[in-house]
């Protein structure tokens, strides 16, 4: 399976709980990380998700980006502002 094949919250949950092999490359720069976060937020319509689904997306982003929970909050909020048209 490829990480780009994940299109639903249920698939993200399976990815997070599975031991199945999946192909992905961890981004190395902050720009790449922000791009991956933005792409994921758009694919899963992050701004309109319920709290539980947002939590699944956040856990997924922590796993694929390698960010610590303290870092991911500011990056997720900043990229969310960019997506909805606010300047940060």
C-alpha positions as CSV (number, residue, x, y, z in Angstrom):
1,X,0.0,0.0,0.0
2,X,1.1,3.6,-0.7
3,X,0.4,6.5,1.6
4,X,-1.2,8.3,-1.3
5,X,-3.9,5.6,-1.4
6,X,-5.3,6.7,1.9
7,X,-8.5,8.7,1.2
8,X,-10.8,8.2,4.2
9,X,-10.6,8.6,7.9
10,X,-11.3,4.8,8.3
11,X,-8.2,4.1,6.1
12,X,-6.1,6.5,8.3
13,X,-7.3,4.6,11.4
14,X,-6.4,1.3,9.8
15,X,-3.0,2.7,9.0
16,X,-2.4,3.9,12.6
17,X,-3.4,0.5,14.1
18,X,-2.0,-1.8,11.5
19,X,1.3,-3.6,11.2
20,X,0.9,-3.7,7.4
21,X,3.7,-2.3,5.4
22,X,3.0,1.0,3.8
23,X,5.4,3.1,1.6
24,X,6.1,6.7,2.6
25,X,9.0,9.1,2.9
26,X,9.3,11.4,5.9
27,X,9.7,15.0,4.9
28,X,13.1,16.5,5.8
29,X,12.5,20.3,5.6
30,X,9.9,22.5,7.3
31,X,8.5,23.4,3.9
32,X,8.0,19.8,2.9
33,X,6.4,19.1,6.3
34,X,4.0,22.1,5.8
35,X,3.2,20.9,2.3
36,X,2.4,17.4,3.5
37,X,0.2,18.8,6.3
38,X,-1.6,21.1,3.9
39,X,-2.2,18.3,1.4
40,X,-3.5,16.1,4.1
41,X,-5.8,18.8,5.5
42,X,-7.3,19.4,2.0
43,X,-7.7,15.7,1.2
44,X,-9.6,15.0,4.4
45,X,-11.4,18.4,4.6
46,X,-9.8,19.0,8.1
47,X,-11.6,22.3,8.9
48,X,-15.1,20.6,8.8
49,X,-14.2,17.3,10.5
50,X,-15.6,16.4,13.9
51,X,-13.2,16.4,16.9
52,X,-12.7,12.6,16.8
53,X,-11.8,12.6,13.1
54,X,-9.5,15.6,13.5
55,X,-7.7,13.6,16.2
56,X,-7.2,10.7,13.7
57,X,-5.7,13.1,11.2
58,X,-3.4,14.7,13.8
59,X,-2.1,11.3,14.9
60,X,-1.6,10.4,11.3
61,X,0.4,13.7,10.7
62,X,2.5,13.1,13.7
63,X,3.4,9.6,12.4
64,X,4.2,10.7,8.8
65,X,6.0,13.9,9.7
66,X,7.9,12.8,12.8
67,X,6.8,15.9,14.6
68,X,6.5,15.9,18.4
69,X,3.0,16.8,19.6
70,X,4.2,20.2,20.8
71,X,5.5,21.2,17.3
72,X,2.5,19.8,15.4
73,X,0.0,22.2,17.1
74,X,1.6,25.3,15.8
75,X,2.3,23.9,12.3
76,X,-1.2,22.5,12.0
77,X,-2.7,25.8,13.1
78,X,-0.5,27.8,10.8
79,X,-1.2,25.7,7.8
80,X,-4.9,25.7,8.6
81,X,-4.8,29.5,8.5
82,X,-3.1,29.4,5.1
83,X,-5.7,27.0,3.8
84,X,-8.6,29.2,4.8
85,X,-7.0,32.3,3.6
86,X,-5.5,34.0,6.6
87,X,-2.0,35.3,6.7
88,X,0.3,34.0,9.4
